[in-house]
Amino acid sequence: MRKGNIGVTTENIFPIIKKFLYSDHEIFLREIVSNAVDASQKLKTLATAGEYADDVSNIKVTVSVDSKKKTITVSDNGIGMTPEEVDQYINQIAFSSANDFLEKYKTNANAIIGHFGLGFYSAFMVSEKVELVTKSYKEGSNAVKWVCDGSPEYKISDVKKDSIGTDVILYLDEESKDFAEESKVKELLTKYCKFLPVEIAFGKKKEWKDDKYVDTDVDDIINDPKPAWTKKPADLKDEDYKAFYKQLYPASYDDPLFNIHLNVDYPFNLTGILYFPKIRNNFEVQKNKIQLYCRQVFVTDSVEGIVPDFLTLLHGVLDSPDIPLNVSRSFLQSDQNVKKISSHITKKVADRLHDIFKSNREDFEKKWDDLKLFIVYGMITDEKFYERAKDFYLFKNADGKYFTMEEYENLIKENQKDKHNTIIYLYATNRDEQYTFIEGAKNKGYDVLMMDGHLDMHFINNIEPKIKDSRFTRVDADVIDKLIHKDDKKESALSEDQQNELRPVFRGVLPEKAYFSVVFEGLDADEPPVIITQSEYMRRMKDMSKMGGGQMGFYGDLPDNLNLVVNTNHNLILDIIEQTQSAVGIKATEVQKELEPVETELNNLKEANSKKKPEEIPQDVKDRQEELEKKQRELSDRKEGIFQDYGKENKLVKQVIDLALLANGMLKGEELTKFVKRSIELIGK
């Protein structure tokens, strides 16, 4: 036996490892097993090259746990090490400066492991002592045992070992004793090692015997050494891709929509399979479902920076030796290789979707409603993806038909142009709530899009400036004749004075929860008597604020601003004005007679002093003007109150307003019950 000190420039290497790797201490098993796999693959390579003659068909890595002794053993039958190689690879760890080391890597566990090749020494994150027993494949080599207790001092001695390969025995410290449980070790092996390229045995397969599970003589191989992404796409069928998806996500009930097999060897190496998952609702969208591997070793499922943000919604696997193990967000953002990989993945996904669209449009359309969320997110957030995706993005109209952006523009560009030559894209966000407006537009010969997706409001705002001479307008943003404003304008059957009389009649019975502007439009006589619309701009801003629209958040606090559009050519409205004038016309006229001389004197007074500066107007004149203005307000309020009070008692007024509220899904609870009761009364007359 001989003793020595590990070749480091500082004696505090092990405290550093324990302290700064502790948050990621579970990666120790990944590193130890990966080393064993590397040793196994090297022996296979030597055999292929004719430099090793013995059989390598039974190459595997074995992991075992002894809960009583609190040990984990990782064994391989790979190339092993000579005593000289142990000294070279295990005993010599050179750092230029402990201070530089601490400063540079104190917050990044993976950086220490990946950058300095410290895989073996990660064992000391969880161990109070580590033993290594190894025998080289080289003829005549002696087996050696290396022991270290976490200090720079080690012991090395000759030992008897019949087979080649290496055993690493970890004696777990008190803080890490949980790793001595089989369930925990299997969890780590499944997480980090389930696709390593050499078989990994952990215990024995079990069978049900005598009312209990018992071990068999067959090794339990916990990994798949040849996962689907390592194979050529030509060698895989659709069912193979689906089976691999179930292997990755055993809890998933649905098959994926599509898969994209990546297989790149220039200008970087990248393999993998990405899946578009089927999403049942918008709340199921999850990131961190793509697993990143480096030569089949699991690294992370946080792939931001490697994969464009919108593609982090996908599921699957990426594997690249060109992505270093020291994966961290800040590092990746400054790595040119990673940026190239990210750009290539974007292009590959877009090209694949375009190919699917062109080769089987019917199937693409069937899956569009599930696929749309991914594509829209990409078009909103990635300009290069937008340029590629605009050729296969599909508009869906209210009849369930699909159109590319170009096809849809050709469909509507003649009939849906307004007087300013702007193409109006009409859309609805809820088929049931906006059904009346959709049907009204279709009866006019217009087409209506369904834009009811989670991101569609963002999408509309994004594409509207990109489509020349166009505008998107929700189908309930105005009456049908003004949605696409043509030159022709219908005459109104009501005079301006009659409209002014009706305005307070309707305002008197409007709901108080929203602010309504009462406006009058000369529409077709067969259009509804009253229509409720909302400004496209205000509604869009409020919708965006609900979805987290940043600076637009204050719009969400504003009350709904709606228009109550009264059809002045409808028979019911003509009946209402006739009833109003009959019931309160005389009373209102009496107030108007009092109001007219006040308004006349006030107007004359303002006209006489219109060219004077305030200080040139005598005080008694100012006082008289103030007195007249007050009198005018009182009389105007009294006149308006007459009409409002009448409106509150007029069942027909309340009925036509409730019909409009009902058509917009705004009549609920007690008011809906009253409406039903009133309808029965009116029908019975």
KAMORA-V898721 format. One record per backbone hydrogen bond with DSSP energy under -1.0 kcal/mol. CO is the residue of the C=O (numbers start at 1). NH is the residue of the N-H. E is the energy in kcal/mol with one decimal. If there is no record, write none. Layout:
# KAMORA-V898721
co->(CO;CO)
nh->(NH;NH)
e->(E;E)
This chain:
# KAMORA-V898721
co->(2;4;6;7;12;13;14;15;16;17;21;22;24;25;26;27;28;29;30;31;32;33;34;35;36;37;38;39;39;40;41;42;43;44;45;46;47;56;61;62;64;66;66;70;71;72;73;74;75;79;82;83;84;85;86;86;91;97;98;99;100;101;102;105;108;109;110;111;112;113;118;120;121;122;123;126;129;130;131;132;133;134;135;138;143;144;145;146;147;148;152;154;155;156;157;165;166;167;168;169;170;171;171;173;174;176;177;178;181;182;183;184;185;186;187;188;189;192;193;194;199;200;201;203;205;207;212;214;218;220;227;228;232;233;237;238;239;240;241;242;243;244;245;249;258;260;262;264;270;271;272;273;274;275;276;281;289;291;292;292;293;294;297;300;303;303;308;309;311;315;316;317;318;319;320;325;328;329;332;335;336;337;338;339;340;341;342;343;344;345;346;347;348;349;350;351;352;353;354;355;356;360;361;362;363;367;368;371;372;373;374;375;376;377;378;382;383;384;385;386;389;389;395;396;397;401;403;404;405;406;407;408;409;412;416;418;422;423;425;426;427;428;430;432;434;435;436;437;438;439;441;442;448;449;453;455;456;457;458;459;460;463;463;469;471;473;474;476;479;479;485;495;496;497;498;499;502;503;504;506;507;515;517;519;521;521;524;529;531;533;535;536;537;538;539;540;541;542;543;545;549;550;552;553;554;555;560;562;563;564;565;566;567;570;571;572;573;574;575;576;577;578;579;580;581;584;585;586;587;588;589;590;591;592;595;596;597;598;599;600;601;602;603;604;605;609;613;614;618;619;620;621;622;623;624;625;626;627;628;629;630;631;632;633;634;635;636;637;638;639;640;641;642;643;644;650;651;652;653;654;655;656;657;658;659;661;662;668;669;670;671;672;673;674;675;676;677;678;679;680)
nh->(156;154;8;93;16;17;18;19;20;21;24;25;27;28;29;31;32;33;34;35;36;37;38;39;40;41;42;43;79;44;45;46;47;48;49;51;50;59;201;75;73;70;71;172;66;170;64;168;62;137;86;87;88;89;90;91;7;101;102;103;104;105;106;108;112;113;114;115;116;118;122;123;124;125;126;173;171;148;169;146;167;144;165;141;159;134;157;132;155;130;6;4;147;2;145;135;76;133;74;131;72;128;129;176;177;179;180;181;185;186;187;188;189;190;191;192;193;298;196;224;61;222;63;220;216;214;209;207;205;202;230;231;235;236;241;242;243;244;245;246;247;248;249;252;276;274;272;270;264;319;262;317;260;315;257;284;316;318;299;300;320;297;294;292;306;307;311;312;314;275;291;273;293;271;323;327;332;333;335;339;340;341;342;343;344;345;346;347;348;349;350;351;352;353;354;355;356;357;358;359;360;364;365;366;367;371;372;375;376;377;378;379;380;381;382;386;387;388;389;390;392;393;403;450;400;397;395;408;409;410;411;412;413;416;424;421;418;471;473;449;475;451;434;435;438;439;440;441;442;443;446;445;398;428;456;459;460;461;462;463;464;466;467;423;425;427;477;534;482;483;419;499;500;501;502;503;506;507;508;509;510;562;564;566;523;568;527;567;565;563;539;540;541;542;543;544;545;546;547;548;552;553;555;556;557;558;515;517;533;519;531;521;570;574;575;576;577;578;579;580;581;582;583;584;585;588;589;590;591;592;593;594;595;596;599;600;601;602;603;604;605;606;607;608;609;612;616;617;622;623;624;625;626;627;628;629;630;631;632;633;634;635;636;637;638;639;640;641;642;643;644;645;646;647;648;654;655;656;657;658;659;660;661;662;663;666;665;671;673;674;675;676;677;678;679;680;681;682;683;684)
e->(-2.7;-2.5;-1.8;-1.4;-1.7;-2.2;-2.7;-2.7;-2.9;-1.6;-1.3;-1.7;-2.1;-1.5;-1.1;-2.2;-2.4;-2.5;-2.3;-2.1;-1.7;-2.4;-2.6;-2.3;-1.8;-2.7;-2.3;-1.4;-1.3;-1.8;-2.4;-2.3;-2.3;-2.4;-2.0;-2.8;-1.1;-1.3;-3.3;-3.2;-2.7;-1.4;-1.7;-2.3;-2.5;-3.1;-2.4;-2.5;-3.0;-2.3;-2.3;-1.9;-2.1;-3.4;-2.3;-1.4;-3.7;-2.4;-2.5;-2.4;-2.4;-2.2;-1.3;-1.2;-1.4;-1.8;-3.0;-2.4;-1.7;-1.1;-1.1;-1.7;-1.5;-1.9;-1.4;-2.7;-2.8;-2.0;-2.8;-3.2;-3.1;-2.2;-2.5;-1.8;-1.8;-2.3;-2.2;-2.8;-2.5;-2.6;-3.8;-1.6;-2.8;-2.7;-3.3;-2.4;-2.2;-2.6;-2.4;-2.6;-1.7;-2.9;-1.2;-1.0;-1.1;-1.9;-1.9;-1.4;-2.1;-2.7;-1.9;-2.0;-2.7;-2.5;-1.9;-2.9;-2.1;-1.8;-1.6;-3.1;-2.9;-2.3;-3.0;-2.4;-2.8;-2.7;-3.7;-2.4;-3.0;-2.5;-1.8;-1.7;-1.8;-1.5;-1.7;-2.0;-2.2;-2.1;-1.9;-2.0;-1.6;-2.1;-2.8;-2.1;-2.4;-2.6;-1.6;-2.6;-3.5;-3.0;-3.0;-2.5;-2.8;-2.3;-3.4;-1.9;-1.2;-2.5;-3.2;-1.1;-1.9;-1.1;-2.3;-3.3;-1.6;-2.5;-1.4;-1.3;-1.7;-3.3;-2.8;-1.4;-3.1;-2.7;-1.0;-3.0;-2.4;-1.6;-1.3;-1.7;-2.2;-2.5;-2.7;-2.3;-2.4;-2.5;-2.0;-2.2;-3.0;-2.6;-2.3;-2.8;-2.4;-2.4;-2.3;-2.4;-2.3;-2.5;-2.5;-2.6;-2.4;-2.1;-2.8;-1.7;-1.5;-2.1;-2.9;-1.6;-3.1;-2.1;-2.1;-2.5;-2.1;-1.9;-2.3;-2.2;-2.0;-1.3;-3.3;-2.0;-1.7;-1.8;-2.3;-3.1;-2.4;-2.4;-3.4;-2.5;-1.8;-2.0;-1.6;-1.8;-1.9;-2.6;-3.3;-2.1;-2.2;-2.2;-2.5;-2.9;-2.9;-3.2;-2.3;-1.1;-2.5;-2.8;-2.1;-2.2;-2.5;-2.6;-2.6;-1.7;-2.8;-2.8;-1.1;-2.4;-2.8;-2.1;-1.7;-2.7;-2.2;-1.1;-1.3;-2.7;-3.0;-1.6;-2.3;-1.2;-1.7;-1.2;-2.6;-2.2;-2.2;-1.6;-2.2;-2.0;-2.2;-2.4;-1.8;-1.5;-1.0;-2.9;-2.9;-2.9;-1.3;-2.1;-1.7;-3.0;-3.4;-3.4;-2.8;-2.4;-2.3;-2.3;-2.5;-2.5;-2.2;-1.8;-1.1;-1.4;-1.9;-1.7;-1.8;-1.1;-1.2;-1.2;-2.8;-2.5;-2.3;-2.3;-2.5;-2.4;-1.7;-2.0;-2.3;-2.1;-2.3;-1.7;-2.7;-2.7;-2.4;-1.9;-2.4;-2.9;-1.1;-2.6;-2.3;-2.1;-1.4;-2.2;-2.2;-1.4;-1.9;-2.4;-2.6;-2.6;-2.6;-2.4;-2.6;-2.4;-2.3;-2.3;-2.4;-2.3;-1.4;-1.3;-1.9;-1.1;-1.9;-2.7;-1.8;-2.4;-2.3;-2.1;-2.5;-2.4;-2.0;-2.1;-2.6;-2.2;-2.2;-2.4;-2.6;-2.7;-2.1;-2.6;-2.7;-2.5;-1.6;-1.5;-2.8;-2.9;-1.7;-2.6;-2.1;-1.9;-2.3;-2.3;-1.8;-2.4;-2.2;-1.5;-2.4;-2.9;-2.0;-3.1;-1.6;-1.0;-1.8;-2.4;-2.0;-2.2;-2.2;-2.8;-2.5;-1.9;-1.9;-2.6;-2.4;-1.8)
